[in-house]
Amino acid sequence: MICEDLKICGRKEFSDLLKMRHSYNVDIDKKIKVIEDAKKASIPVVEKTREELEEDDEKELDKILDKVE
């Protein structure tokens, strides 16, 4: 399970994971805000759900991890 992996993380790794999670959440919130602002300005925008935005960020993270490996 994923939680079992967290048990073996050191303090720094756990801190890095939390920072990464926070940055992704901030990024997703910014994208949602842009979509909402565009709606208010009545500019047609392709709307994505929070899950779709999270999927996009996960794909980007996978690409970065593949480059690192």
N, C-alpha and C positions, 0 to 999 in steps of 0.2 A: 504494500500500500504506500501511498505517497507520504502519509504521516510518519511511517516507520523510517523513511529517509531523513526526515527532519530530526529524529532523535540522534543521529550520528553526526549532524552538522555541528561545527564549532560555532562559537559566538560570532565571529566575523562573517562566516558563510551565511548564518541565519540573518544577520543584520543586512548583508548584501541582498538576500532574497526579499526581505521586507522593503528595502529601498526600491528594488526593481518592481515589486508589486505596486508600490505607491506610485511610481512614475508611470506605469501602465494605466492605473486608474485615473491619474491626472490627465493623461493623454486621451483616454476615452471620454472623460468628462468635457474636455475641450472640444472634441469632435461633435459631441452631442450639443454643446452650446452653439457651435457654428451652424448646425442644422436648424436649431430652434430660432436663431437670429435670422437665418435665411427665410424661414417660414414667416416670421414677422414682417420681413421686408417683401414678402410675396415673390421671392425668387424661387423658381422651380429647382429642387435639389432631390437627388436620389436619397431616400431615407433609409438608414440602416438601424437595426435594433442594437441594443447593447451587446447581445450575444454575437452578432455579426462583427461588431467592432472588436470584441475580445478575440474572435477567431482570427481576424486580420492581424492583430498584435501578436497572437501566438505563432502565426505563420512567419512573421518577421523575426520573432525570437528564434524559431527553429532554423531559419536561414543563417542568423548570426552564430548560433551554436554549431552549425555544420561547418562554417568558415573557421571557427576556433579549433574544432577537432581536426 
